[in-house]
Amino acid sequence: MMWRLFERLDTTPGQEKLIRQAVTDVEETLRGMRGELRQGGGDISQALRGESFDETVMGLMFARQDDHVRELQMAFTGALARIHEALDPRQREILADLLESPRRMAWGGPYRGFV
């Protein structure tokens, strides 16, 4: 998928390296959240097991998740800022258009072009 984007943006090898790293950084942040999501199931189970529903356990779970969401927001914002800086104005416009309307990018088949 990335090569189609790079082709459409007409990126340089340096730009491609930076964009790949920015995407990898966000993916790593997301991978770090998986454990929290798994733990959340245990927290919900714990909250349900008692004689009364344990809102404290749920509050702690949501607080941890809020921290992870903030971390993801910062990673995503930082990645987009680095990509923005690496692209020229024409490339930024193309990327913005693609994000606004993903159907503009054809992802498969040799006879498919850009709409």
TIMI-2910 file (N, C-alpha, C, CB; in pm, 1 decimal, decimal comma, always signed):
<rs>
+----------+----------+----------+----------+----------+----------+----------+----------+----------+----------+----------+----------+------+
!      n_x !      n_y !      n_z !     ca_x !     ca_y !     ca_z !      c_x !      c_y !      c_z !     cb_x !     cb_y !     cb_z ! resn !
+----------+----------+----------+----------+----------+----------+----------+----------+----------+----------+----------+----------+------+
!    +82,1 !   -118,1 !     +0,0 !     +0,0 !     +0,0 !     +0,0 !    +87,6 !   +126,0 !     +0,0 !    -94,0 !     -1,0 !   +120,6 !  Met !
!   +195,1 !   +122,4 !    +74,7 !   +280,2 !   +241,7 !    +85,3 !   +340,5 !   +278,2 !    -50,5 !   +392,6 !   +218,7 !   +188,4 !  Met !
!   +377,1 !   +178,8 !   -129,1 !   +442,0 !   +212,0 !   -255,7 !   +348,5 !   +288,9 !   -347,4 !   +490,5 !    +85,7 !   -325,2 !  Trp !
!   +217,8 !   +259,0 !   -340,6 !   +121,1 !   +333,1 !   -422,0 !   +113,8 !   +479,3 !   -375,0 !    -19,5 !   +266,1 !   -414,4 !  Arg !
!   +116,4 !   +497,0 !   -244,9 !   +114,5 !   +631,9 !   -190,6 !   +240,3 !   +706,8 !   -232,5 !   +102,2 !   +628,6 !    -37,3 !  Leu !
!   +354,9 !   +641,7 !   -220,6 !   +481,1 !   +705,7 !   -259,3 !   +482,3 !   +739,6 !   -408,7 !   +600,3 !   +614,1 !   -225,0 !  Phe !
!   +425,5 !   +649,3 !   -487,0 !   +417,7 !   +673,7 !   -630,9 !   +330,4 !   +795,9 !   -659,4 !   +362,0 !   +549,7 !   -703,9 !  Glu !
!   +216,7 !   +801,2 !   -592,3 !   +122,6 !   +912,5 !   -613,5 !   +182,4 !  +1045,4 !   -568,5 !     -8,7 !   +886,5 !   -538,1 !  Arg !
!   +254,6 !  +1043,2 !   -457,6 !   +315,1 !  +1165,6 !   -405,4 !   +445,5 !  +1201,2 !   -475,0 !   +339,4 !  +1151,8 !   -257,6 !  Leu !
!   +501,0 !  +1105,6 !   -550,3 !   +630,4 !  +1123,8 !   -616,3 !   +737,1 !  +1161,6 !   -512,6 !   +620,9 !  +1233,0 !   -726,9 !  Asp !
!   +747,9 !  +1077,4 !   -411,5 !   +839,2 !  +1103,3 !   -300,3 !   +982,3 !  +1063,4 !   -334,5 !   +792,9 !  +1028,6 !   -175,9 !  Thr !
!  +1073,7 !  +1124,0 !   -262,9 !  +1214,9 !  +1088,5 !   -273,1 !  +1241,6 !   +973,0 !   -176,2 !  +1307,7 !  +1212,2 !   -241,8 !  Thr !
!  +1352,4 !   +903,4 !   -193,6 !  +1385,5 !   +796,9 !    -98,3 !  +1394,1 !   +847,5 !    +46,3 !  +1517,6 !   +732,2 !   -137,4 !  Pro !
!  +1444,7 !   +967,9 !    +65,5 !  +1452,4 !  +1024,7 !   +200,2 !  +1315,0 !  +1048,8 !   +260,5 !  +1530,1 !  +1154,4 !   +197,6 !  Gly !
!  +1223,8 !  +1098,0 !   +179,1 !  +1086,5 !  +1119,1 !   +226,6 !  +1021,2 !   +985,1 !   +261,0 !  +1002,5 !  +1194,0 !   +119,6 !  Gln !
!  +1043,5 !   +886,1 !   +177,9 !   +984,8 !   +754,0 !   +200,6 !  +1034,7 !   +693,2 !   +331,3 !  +1017,1 !   +660,4 !    +83,7 !  Glu !
!  +1162,4 !   +708,8 !   +356,6 !  +1219,4 !   +657,3 !   +480,6 !  +1155,5 !   +725,1 !   +601,8 !  +1371,8 !   +677,8 !   +482,0 !  Lys !
!  +1140,2 !   +856,5 !   +594,3 !  +1079,8 !   +931,0 !   +705,3 !   +933,6 !   +890,4 !   +726,4 !  +1089,0 !  +1082,3 !   +679,1 !  Leu !
!   +858,8 !   +877,6 !   +618,4 !   +717,1 !   +839,6 !   +629,2 !   +704,4 !   +699,7 !   +686,5 !   +647,3 !   +847,2 !   +491,7 !  Ile !
!   +784,9 !   +606,9 !   +638,6 !   +781,6 !   +470,1 !   +692,8 !   +811,3 !   +470,5 !   +842,5 !   +883,2 !   +380,0 !   +618,9 !  Arg !
!   +909,1 !   +547,9 !   +884,3 !   +944,0 !   +553,2 !  +1026,5 !   +830,5 !   +614,0 !  +1108,5 !  +1073,2 !   +634,1 !  +1047,1 !  Gln !
!   +766,9 !   +716,9 !  +1056,2 !   +654,7 !   +779,4 !  +1126,8 !   +540,2 !   +680,1 !  +1143,9 !   +605,9 !   +904,4 !  +1050,9 !  Ala !
!   +510,7 !   +604,1 !  +1039,7 !   +404,8 !   +502,1 !  +1047,3 !   +444,3 !   +393,0 !  +1146,4 !   +377,3 !   +440,2 !   +907,3 !  Val !
!   +569,2 !   +351,1 !  +1142,3 !   +617,9 !   +249,0 !  +1235,5 !   +605,5 !   +296,2 !  +1379,9 !   +763,8 !   +213,3 !  +1204,3 !  Thr !
!   +635,9 !   +421,4 !  +1405,0 !   +624,7 !   +475,6 !  +1541,0 !   +481,1 !   +466,5 !  +1593,2 !   +672,4 !   +621,6 !  +1544,2 !  Asp !
!   +384,6 !   +499,3 !  +1509,1 !   +243,6 !   +491,0 !  +1549,7 !   +204,2 !   +344,4 !  +1570,6 !   +151,0 !   +557,8 !  +1442,9 !  Val !
!   +249,4 !   +256,3 !  +1482,0 !   +218,4 !   +113,5 !  +1495,6 !   +274,5 !    +57,1 !  +1625,7 !   +274,4 !    +34,9 !  +1376,2 !  Glu !
!   +394,1 !    +99,2 !  +1662,6 !   +454,1 !    +52,7 !  +1787,8 !   +373,4 !   +100,4 !  +1907,9 !   +599,1 !   +101,2 !  +1799,1 !  Glu !
!   +324,8 !   +221,7 !  +1902,6 !   +240,0 !   +273,4 !  +2010,2 !   +112,0 !   +190,6 !  +2019,9 !   +206,2 !   +422,9 !  +1986,5 !  Thr !
!    +53,4 !   +158,9 !  +1906,1 !    -68,2 !    +75,9 !  +1905,0 !    -40,9 !    -62,9 !  +1961,7 !   -123,7 !    +63,8 !  +1762,2 !  Leu !
!    +72,0 !   -121,6 !  +1925,5 !   +107,5 !   -254,2 !  +1978,9 !   +119,6 !   -250,3 !  +2131,3 !   +240,0 !   -304,0 !  +1916,7 !  Arg !
!   +171,1 !   -141,2 !  +2182,3 !   +183,7 !   -125,6 !  +2326,4 !    +49,1 !   -119,4 !  +2396,9 !   +262,4 !     -1,8 !  +2357,4 !  Gly !
!    -54,8 !    -85,6 !  +2324,2 !   -188,8 !    -75,7 !  +2382,4 !   -258,8 !   -211,2 !  +2390,8 !   -273,6 !    +20,4 !  +2301,2 !  Met !
!   -212,4 !   -309,3 !  +2316,8 !   -278,1 !   -440,0 !  +2314,8 !   -286,6 !   -502,3 !  +2453,1 !   -204,7 !   -533,5 !  +2221,6 !  Arg !
!   -178,9 !   -495,1 !  +2528,3 !   -178,2 !   -551,9 !  +2663,0 !   -283,1 !   -487,6 !  +2751,8 !    -41,3 !   -536,1 !  +2726,0 !  Gly !
!   -298,3 !   -358,3 !  +2737,1 !   -398,7 !   -287,1 !  +2816,8 !   -538,7 !   -334,1 !  +2780,6 !   -386,7 !   -135,0 !  +2796,0 !  Glu !
!   -563,9 !   -356,1 !  +2654,2 !   -695,9 !   -403,0 !  +2612,7 !   -723,9 !   -542,7 !  +2668,0 !   -706,9 !   -403,4 !  +2459,4 !  Leu !
!   -621,9 !   -627,5 !  +2667,2 !   -638,8 !   -761,9 !  +2725,2 !   -665,5 !   -752,0 !  +2875,9 !   -512,6 !   -849,3 !  +2698,4 !  Arg !
!   -590,6 !   -665,5 !  +2940,8 !   -608,6 !   -649,0 !  +3085,2 !   -747,4 !   -594,4 !  +3117,3 !   -500,9 !   -555,6 !  +3142,1 !  Gln !
!   -801,6 !   -515,0 !  +3027,8 !   -934,5 !   -458,3 !  +3049,1 !  -1040,4 !   -565,0 !  +3068,1 !   -972,2 !   -369,9 !  +2933,2 !  Gly !
!  -1030,8 !   -673,7 !  +2994,1 !  -1126,3 !   -783,1 !  +3011,4 !  -1120,4 !   -840,5 !  +3151,4 !  -1100,3 !   -892,6 !  +2909,7 !  Gly !
!   -999,6 !   -852,7 !  +3205,3 !   -983,6 !   -900,9 !  +3342,2 !  -1039,6 !   -803,1 !  +3443,8 !   -837,6 !   -927,1 !  +3371,7 !  Gly !
!  -1020,7 !   -675,1 !  +3417,3 !  -1074,2 !   -572,7 !  +3507,3 !  -1227,5 !   -576,1 !  +3508,9 !  -1024,6 !   -432,8 !  +3464,9 !  Asp !
!  -1286,6 !   -589,6 !  +3392,3 !  -1432,9 !   -596,2 !  +3385,5 !  -1483,4 !   -719,2 !  +3460,3 !  -1481,0 !   -599,3 !  +3238,2 !  Ile !
!  -1415,7 !   -831,7 !  +3440,6 !  -1454,0 !   -954,0 !  +3512,7 !  -1446,0 !   -932,7 !  +3662,6 !  -1364,3 !  -1071,9 !  +3471,6 !  Ser !
!  -1337,6 !   -869,5 !  +3706,3 !  -1320,2 !   -843,3 !  +3849,6 !  -1431,2 !   -752,5 !  +3902,2 !  -1182,6 !   -779,6 !  +3876,4 !  Gln !
!  -1467,5 !   -651,8 !  +3826,3 !  -1572,8 !   -559,2 !  +3868,9 !  -1707,7 !   -629,0 !  +3880,9 !  -1583,4 !   -442,8 !  +3771,1 !  Ala !
!  -1730,0 !   -730,4 !  +3800,3 !  -1858,0 !   -801,7 !  +3800,7 !  -1868,0 !   -911,6 !  +3905,9 !  -1881,8 !   -861,3 !  +3666,3 !  Leu !
!  -1755,7 !   -964,6 !  +3953,0 !  -1756,6 !  -1081,3 !  +4041,4 !  -1805,8 !  -1054,8 !  +4183,4 !  -1620,3 !  -1137,5 !  +4048,5 !  Arg !
!  -1789,9 !   -937,9 !  +4233,6 !  -1822,2 !   -909,7 !  +4374,0 !  -1971,6 !   -902,3 !  +4400,5 !  -1758,1 !   -780,4 !  +4416,3 !  Gly !
!  -2001,6 !   -888,9 !  +4526,3 !  -2141,0 !   -873,0 !  +4567,2 !  -2202,2 !   -747,3 !  +4507,5 !  -2151,4 !   -868,8 !  +4719,2 !  Glu !
!  -2119,9 !   -644,4 !  +4498,6 !  -2165,0 !   -521,5 !  +4433,1 !  -2066,1 !   -489,4 !  +4321,4 !  -2176,3 !   -401,9 !  +4535,7 !  Ser !
!  -2113,6 !   -417,3 !  +4222,7 !  -2030,6 !   -379,5 !  +4109,0 !  -1919,4 !   -287,6 !  +4157,0 !  -2115,0 !   -310,8 !  +3998,6 !  Phe !
!  -1795,1 !   -317,1 !  +4118,1 !  -1678,7 !   -241,9 !  +4164,8 !  -1645,1 !   -129,3 !  +4067,3 !  -1557,3 !   -335,3 !  +4182,4 !  Asp !
!  -1700,7 !    -13,5 !  +4094,3 !  -1677,2 !   +102,7 !  +4007,8 !  -1533,5 !   +152,0 !  +4016,0 !  -1772,0 !   +215,5 !  +4045,0 !  Glu !
!  -1466,7 !   +126,1 !  +4127,9 !  -1327,3 !   +168,3 !  +4143,8 !  -1237,8 !    +97,3 !  +4042,9 !  -1278,3 !   +140,4 !  +4286,9 !  Thr !
!  -1258,0 !    -32,9 !  +4027,4 !  -1179,6 !   -109,7 !  +3929,8 !  -1202,5 !    -53,8 !  +3789,5 !  -1217,2 !   -260,6 !  +3934,9 !  Val !
!  -1327,1 !    -23,2 !  +3758,7 !  -1357,6 !    +31,9 !  +3626,7 !  -1293,5 !   +169,0 !  +3608,5 !  -1509,3 !    +41,7 !  +3606,5 !  Met !
!  -1296,8 !   +251,4 !  +3712,4 !  -1234,6 !   +382,6 !  +3704,6 !  -1084,9 !   +374,3 !  +3679,4 !  -1260,5 !   +459,3 !  +3831,2 !  Gly !
!  -1018,6 !   +280,4 !  +3747,9 !   -875,5 !   +260,9 !  +3727,0 !   -846,5 !   +211,9 !  +3585,6 !   -820,0 !   +161,9 !  +3829,2 !  Leu !
!   -929,5 !   +121,1 !  +3536,5 !   -911,7 !    +70,4 !  +3400,5 !   -924,6 !   +185,1 !  +3299,8 !  -1015,3 !    -41,2 !  +3369,6 !  Met !
!  -1029,6 !   +265,7 !  +3315,8 !  -1048,8 !   +376,8 !  +3221,9 !   -937,3 !   +480,0 !  +3232,6 !  -1183,3 !   +443,9 !  +3246,5 !  Phe !
!   -885,3 !   +502,4 !  +3350,4 !   -773,7 !   +596,5 !  +3367,3 !   -650,5 !   +547,1 !  +3291,6 !   -740,3 !   +615,3 !  +3517,4 !  Ala !
!   -621,4 !   +417,4 !  +3302,3 !   -507,5 !   +360,8 !  +3228,2 !   -530,8 !   +373,6 !  +3077,8 !   -485,3 !   +211,9 !  +3266,7 !  Arg !
!   -652,9 !   +345,8 !  +3035,1 !   -683,0 !   +355,5 !  +2892,5 !   -672,7 !   +499,8 !  +2843,5 !   -822,9 !   +300,1 !  +2863,8 !  Gln !
!   -716,3 !   +593,4 !  +2926,9 !   -703,3 !   +734,6 !  +2890,3 !   -556,8 !   +771,9 !  +2869,1 !   -765,5 !   +824,1 !  +2998,7 !  Asp !
!   -469,5 !   +720,7 !  +2954,4 !   -325,9 !   +746,6 !  +2939,3 !   -274,8 !   +692,5 !  +2806,2 !   -247,0 !   +683,8 !  +3055,6 !  Asp !
!   -318,8 !   +572,7 !  +2770,8 !   -275,8 !   +512,8 !  +2643,8 !   -331,2 !   +589,4 !  +2524,2 !   -319,8 !   +366,6 !  +2636,5 !  His !
!   -453,5 !   +635,2 !  +2533,4 !   -511,9 !   +713,2 !  +2424,7 !   -434,5 !   +843,5 !  +2406,7 !   -661,2 !   +742,1 !  +2452,0 !  Val !
!   -399,2 !   +910,8 !  +2516,0 !   -319,0 !  +1033,8 !  +2506,2 !   -183,5 !  +1004,1 !  +2441,2 !   -298,5 !  +1097,0 !  +2646,8 !  Arg !
!   -123,2 !   +892,6 !  +2477,3 !     +4,7 !   +853,9 !  +2418,1 !    -11,2 !   +831,4 !  +2267,4 !    +59,8 !   +726,3 !  +2486,2 !  Glu !
!   -119,6 !   +766,1 !  +2228,1 !   -144,9 !   +743,7 !  +2085,9 !   -170,0 !   +876,1 !  +2013,5 !   -264,8 !   +649,3 !  +2067,1 !  Leu !
!   -244,6 !   +965,4 !  +2075,8 !   -269,4 !  +1096,5 !  +2015,1 !   -138,9 !  +1171,0 !  +1991,7 !   -362,3 !  +1180,2 !  +2103,8 !  Gln !
!    -50,7 !  +1167,3 !  +2089,3 !    +78,1 !  +1235,9 !  +2074,8 !   +162,6 !  +1170,6 !  +1965,2 !   +155,0 !  +1235,0 !  +2208,7 !  Met !
!   +164,5 !  +1037,2 !  +1960,3 !   +241,8 !   +967,1 !  +1857,8 !   +187,6 !   +998,8 !  +1719,0 !   +239,3 !   +815,3 !  +1882,5 !  Ala !
!    +55,4 !   +997,2 !  +1705,3 !     -6,8 !  +1022,9 !  +1575,8 !    +16,9 !  +1167,5 !  +1531,8 !   -157,6 !   +993,2 !  +1582,1 !  Phe !
!     -0,4 !  +1260,2 !  +1623,4 !    +21,5 !  +1400,7 !  +1592,6 !   +167,3 !  +1425,6 !  +1554,8 !    -18,4 !  +1488,4 !  +1711,7 !  Thr !
!   +258,7 !  +1366,1 !  +1630,9 !   +400,5 !  +1381,2 !  +1599,5 !   +436,4 !  +1322,9 !  +1464,1 !   +484,4 !  +1316,0 !  +1706,4 !  Gly !
!   +379,5 !  +1206,6 !  +1433,1 !   +405,8 !  +1143,5 !  +1303,9 !   +354,4 !  +1231,0 !  +1189,7 !   +340,6 !  +1004,2 !  +1297,7 !  Ala !
!   +234,0 !  +1282,1 !  +1204,9 !   +179,3 !  +1368,5 !  +1099,7 !   +260,1 !  +1497,0 !  +1084,4 !    +33,6 !  +1402,5 !  +1129,8 !  Leu !
!   +307,9 !  +1551,5 !  +1194,0 !   +390,2 !  +1672,4 !  +1187,8 !   +520,9 !  +1645,6 !  +1113,0 !   +419,8 !  +1724,3 !  +1329,6 !  Ala !
!   +582,8 !  +1531,0 !  +1139,7 !   +707,6 !  +1496,1 !  +1069,9 !   +682,3 !  +1474,0 !   +921,0 !   +771,0 !  +1369,5 !  +1131,9 !  Arg !
!   +570,6 !  +1408,5 !   +888,6 !   +536,6 !  +1386,7 !   +747,5 !   +509,6 !  +1520,7 !   +679,9 !   +413,0 !  +1293,0 !   +734,0 !  Ile !
!   +434,9 !  +1607,5 !   +744,9 !   +404,6 !  +1740,1 !   +690,6 !   +533,0 !  +1815,5 !   +658,6 !   +318,9 !  +1821,0 !   +789,4 !  His !
!   +626,0 !  +1810,9 !   +751,1 !   +752,5 !  +1882,3 !   +732,6 !   +833,2 !  +1825,4 !   +615,8 !   +835,5 !  +1876,0 !   +860,7 !  Glu !
!   +824,7 !  +1695,2 !   +594,4 !   +904,1 !  +1630,3 !   +489,7 !   +848,2 !  +1653,4 !   +349,3 !   +912,3 !  +1482,0 !   +516,6 !  Ala !
!   +719,1 !  +1680,0 !   +339,7 !   +656,6 !  +1694,5 !   +208,4 !   +656,9 !  +1839,1 !   +161,4 !   +514,1 !  +1641,9 !   +212,0 !  Leu !
!   +657,7 !  +1854,0 !    +30,1 !   +644,8 !  +1988,5 !    -24,2 !   +495,4 !  +2023,4 !    -33,4 !   +714,4 !  +1999,4 !   -164,7 !  Asp !
!   +462,4 !  +2150,3 !    -60,6 !   +321,1 !  +2190,7 !    -62,7 !   +233,7 !  +2107,5 !   -158,2 !   +311,6 !  +2336,1 !   -101,3 !  Pro !
!   +285,3 !  +2073,8 !   -274,7 !   +207,8 !  +1993,5 !   -370,6 !   +179,2 !  +1855,3 !   -313,7 !   +283,2 !  +1980,9 !   -504,9 !  Arg !
!   +279,6 !  +1794,0 !   -253,8 !   +262,3 !  +1660,5 !   -194,9 !   +163,9 !  +1664,5 !    -77,6 !   +398,4 !  +1604,4 !   -147,9 !  Gln !
!   +172,4 !  +1769,7 !     +1,8 !    +78,2 !  +1783,8 !   +113,9 !    -65,1 !  +1792,3 !    +64,1 !   +111,7 !  +1908,2 !   +197,4 !  Arg !
!    -85,2 !  +1867,2 !    -42,2 !   -219,6 !  +1882,8 !    -99,3 !   -272,1 !  +1748,2 !   -149,4 !   -218,1 !  +1986,2 !   -214,9 !  Glu !
!   -188,2 !  +1673,2 !   -217,0 !   -228,1 !  +1541,1 !   -266,7 !   -262,4 !  +1449,4 !   -149,7 !   -115,7 !  +1478,4 !   -353,0 !  Ile !
!   -176,1 !  +1446,9 !    -49,0 !   -201,0 !  +1361,7 !    +67,0 !   -329,9 !  +1402,0 !   +138,2 !    -83,0 !  +1368,2 !   +164,3 !  Leu !
!   -351,3 !  +1530,8 !   +155,2 !   -473,6 !  +1578,3 !   +220,6 !   -597,2 !  +1535,3 !   +141,6 !   -470,8 !  +1732,0 !   +235,7 !  Ala !
!   -590,3 !  +1547,0 !     +9,1 !   -702,0 !  +1504,0 !    -74,6 !   -727,4 !  +1353,6 !    -60,1 !   -674,9 !  +1539,1 !   -221,5 !  Asp !
!   -621,1 !  +1275,0 !    -56,1 !   -635,5 !  +1130,0 !    -41,4 !   -697,4 !  +1093,9 !    +93,0 !   -499,7 !  +1061,1 !    -56,5 !  Leu !
!   -657,1 !  +1163,1 !   +196,8 !   -712,8 !  +1135,0 !   +329,5 !   -858,1 !  +1178,8 !   +338,9 !   -630,4 !  +1204,6 !   +438,0 !  Leu !
!   -890,6 !  +1285,1 !   +269,7 !  -1027,8 !  +1335,7 !   +271,5 !  -1121,6 !  +1242,7 !   +194,4 !  -1033,4 !  +1477,3 !   +212,4 !  Glu !
!  -1071,3 !  +1184,1 !    +87,7 !  -1151,7 !  +1095,5 !     +4,2 !  -1065,6 !   +976,3 !    -36,9 !  -1207,2 !  +1170,9 !   -121,5 !  Ser !
!  -1057,3 !   +873,3 !    +49,2 !   -969,7 !   +759,2 !    +22,4 !   -998,0 !   +688,4 !   -109,1 !   -980,9 !   +661,2 !   +133,3 !  Pro !
!  -1117,1 !   +703,4 !   -163,5 !  -1149,7 !   +637,5 !   -289,8 !  -1067,9 !   +692,8 !   -405,5 !  -1297,6 !   +652,3 !   -319,9 !  Arg !
!  -1003,8 !   +805,6 !   -383,9 !   -919,1 !   +862,3 !   -490,2 !   -798,5 !   +774,3 !   -518,8 !   -872,2 !  +1002,6 !   -451,8 !  Arg !
!   -765,5 !   +686,3 !   -423,8 !   -649,3 !   +600,0 !   -439,9 !   -697,9 !   +460,8 !   -474,3 !   -561,4 !   +598,2 !   -311,7 !  Met !
!   -660,4 !   +410,3 !   -589,7 !   -694,6 !   +272,3 !   -626,7 !   -585,2 !   +181,6 !   -572,8 !   -710,2 !   +255,9 !   -782,8 !  Ala !
!   -625,5 !    +78,7 !   -497,7 !   -526,9 !     -5,5 !   -430,4 !   -496,3 !   -135,0 !   -504,3 !   -574,6 !    -37,8 !   -293,0 !  Trp !
!   -566,5 !   -167,7 !   -608,3 !   -539,6 !   -297,8 !   -669,4 !   -550,7 !   -295,0 !   -820,2 !   -633,8 !   -400,7 !   -614,7 !  Gly !
!   -502,4 !   -400,7 !   -882,8 !   -517,8 !   -422,4 !  -1026,2 !   -432,8 !   -333,1 !  -1112,2 !   -657,9 !   -404,3 !  -1063,8 !  Gly !
!   -375,0 !   -390,2 !  -1216,7 !   -289,1 !   -311,4 !  -1304,6 !   -364,5 !   -209,8 !  -1389,2 !   -212,7 !   -402,7 !  -1394,4 !  Pro !
!   -497,0 !   -226,6 !  -1403,9 !   -574,2 !   -137,7 !  -1490,3 !   -648,9 !    -30,8 !  -1411,5 !   -672,3 !   -218,0 !  -1572,5 !  Tyr !
!   -624,9 !    -30,1 !  -1283,1 !   -689,2 !    +71,9 !  -1201,3 !   -595,2 !   +190,3 !  -1186,3 !   -729,0 !    +15,4 !  -1062,7 !  Arg !
!   -650,7 !   +304,5 !  -1199,9 !   -570,0 !   +425,5 !  -1183,9 !   -624,4 !   +508,8 !  -1072,4 !   -565,6 !   +506,6 !  -1312,6 !  Gly !
!   -589,1 !   +630,0 !  -1073,2 !   -639,7 !   +722,7 !   -972,0 !   -766,7 !   +784,9 !  -1025,5 !   -534,4 !   +832,5 !   -935,9 !  Phe !
!   -865,8 !   +789,9 !   -941,9 !   -995,9 !   +843,0 !   -980,8 !   -992,4 !   +994,4 !   -973,9 !  -1108,2 !   +786,8 !   -890,5 !  Val !
+----------+----------+----------+----------+----------+----------+----------+----------+----------+----------+----------+----------+------+
</rs>
